[in-house]
Amino acid sequence: MSDQSKDISKKVSPIRIIIPMIIGLSVVAYMLYKEWNPEAMALLRFTWKVLFYLVLAIVMMIVRDLGYMVRIRLLGGEKITWKKAFNIIMLWEFTSAITPSAIGGTGLAVYYVHKEALSVGKSTAVVMATSFLDELYFIIMFPLMFIVVSGAELFTIGGESVGGTLSFTNKYFYFAVIGYSIKFIWVLLMAYALFKNPSSVKKLLVFIFRFKWIRKWQAGAAKTGDDLIAASTEMKGKPLMFWIKSFIATFFAWNARYWIVNFLLLALLFGMPENSMNNEFTAGGMHYTLSGHVLIFARQLVMWIMMLVMPTPGGSGFAEAVFSEYMAEFIPLGFVVLIALLWRLVTYYPYLLIGVFIVPRWIRKVK
């Protein structure tokens, strides 16, 4: 068995799957213990409208995966069939779910693409291009959210702002700035490497990682530089429409993921005994319309940027905790933790379970 197959076999071990589940569910259990409100839960009514919006939340996750499948077929060409695209995306998402958010599943993604369809050089190019497009999405959307939604609304929790301005004492603001800065620098380096001079970027990475406290990652930095050189060779000269189509698929994939919470909230609100049917919904003592849904969408985008700096697998624990505080003002009192749990059940835990079934079979196939 190849080294990569052995690495995947280790990652699919029960302990690597159980740990993120334990971390995430432990945080949720603790929050449920502190905030459980049986009177509030007794108000819930399960109706066909509740089911409709729950199904829509799941559909959004399917749309997200379809967006990724379309993108990898665009980047990889006709050799990547729909079945191969499905295998690659599920394997990639599983790896992302069991590794820290800052690492993600990119490390083994080249191996997945290579074993399914393409040469090593082409596989490297496809994976680096997907990484570039993902980060480009955040680089564009984060400042756009500041235009559509004010900074005070985006980061303020519990009246921290003064006079409608952003309070720089907000811890989430600094998490987001750090995460965005890392993404911004990385996109600049990737853009220069992919379209201009990859060799210079490799030299820069090796130079940066020569310092004592980060020297142990120098080999990995050199490998990343080699990957960028290979990707540049494959991708340089691609027409503009090639990148536009790939970015559109990326745009729809990420947007679909963020609308999941909006549909979960609509499911909850239609399960409450009192709701308005004129496109204005009441939650947590406040009213919100389309602009409220845009704010919810924007906060999810910011939250994903913050998760970049978290060391736990898939952001487990941190994601549940931040969601419960960061999104609390949009959720009726007593239901915050419930929505946080539903959110992770739709967007995170399914990939752990899918990996359990797909990865062993896939390893046997490619050995």
Buried (B, 14 or more C-beta within 10 A) or exposed (E): EEEBBEBBEEBBEEEBBEBBBBBBBEBBBBBBEEBEBEEBEEBBEEEEBBEEBBEBBBBBBEBBBBBBBBBBBBBBEEEBEEEBBBBBBBBBBBBBBBBBBEEBBBBBBBBBBBBBBBEEBBBBBBBBBBBBBBBBBBBEBBEEBBEBBBBBBBBBBEEBBEEEEBBEEBEBBBBBBBBBEBBBEBBEBBBBBBBEBBEEBBEBBBEEBEEEEEEEBBEEBBBBBEBBBBBBBBBEEBEEEBBEBBBBBBBBBBBBBBBBBBBBBBBBBBBBEEBEEEEEBBBBEEEBEEEBBBBBBBBBBBBBBBBBBBEBBBBBBBBBBBBBBBBBBBBBEBBBBBBBBBBBBBBBBBBBEBBEEBBEEBBEEBE
